[in-house]
C-alpha cells in the first residue's frame, strides 16, 4: 500500500513504521504524502483506537533527504512561499482524532524530531537522539516547531536546542520532559504497545478524541474560562450519551465496557462559531 511506510493494525492499535532503513528513514515528498494518507486511514478506521509511529532499522528519521545535494521539496523552488513539507505532516498529525504515541527508536533529526512534537506521548530508546539542526544548514525550523517545542520544554531550552542545532541525548530529552520515558531498545515497542493497548481496551474512543482536542486547543487559550466553557459543552453531550450509560453500567457491574459510539459518526463541535484554520496547500 505504501512505498516509504508500513501500516499495521492489530487489536485496535495502528503502527506506522517509517520504512527507508537504508536511508535512515530520511524524509522526502513521497513520505510526506504517505504520512498524511496513513493518518487519513487511521482516522477513518473506527477499529483503530491509538496510533504508534516508529522507524525501521537503527534510526527514527534522519531528517530531510539531502542526497540530491539540496532541499528536494517543490516549495523551495516556488516564487511564493508554500506550506513546508514538515508542516504539512505535523498539521495532519495535530488533527488526528486518535491519540498518537512516538516510539523513537534511534536518531530523530530535523523533521524527524519536529514530526514527533504534535504526537501526544513520546517514548525513546536509550539509543535515541534528537537534533533541530536547521540553523546549521542555513535554514529555519519547520513543522510548526516554533509553536510546539517551547510548549513542550519551555522557551529557554527550546531556544538553546534550536540556536545550537546540537545533538540531544536521550537522558537530556527525558530531563527536559520532551520524552516520557527512556527504555532499552528491546523494551521500546512493547512499552508503546502496552500503553496504546491500555487506551484501546479501556477508553471510549469519542471521549479520547474530544479530550485530545481539548488538551491541545487549550494550550493556546487566553483564559481558563475558555476551557470551562468548552468542557461544559463536552460534558453536556457526553454525560447524556450511550457511551456514558455503558461506562457507568460497566463500572457498577464490574465488567469491561463496550462503548458503542464511534469517532467517525459522533464528533462534537466544541467551539461553535470558531472555525479551525484551513489546512493550507496554497501559497502563503
ABEGO torsion letter per residue (X at the ends): XBAABBBBBBGGBBBBBBBBAAAGGBBBAAAAAAAAAAAAAAAABAABABBBBBBBEABABAEBBAAAGBBABAAAABABBBBBAAAAAAAAAAABABBBBBBBABBBBEAAAAAAAABABBBBBAABBBBBAAAAAGBBBBGGAAAAAAAAAEAAAAAAAAAAGBBBBAAAAAAAGABABBBBAAAAAAAAAAAAAAAAAABBAAAAAAAAAAAAAAAABABAAAAAAAAAAAAAAAAABAAAAAAAAAAAAGBBBBBABBAAAABBBABBGBBBBBBBABBX
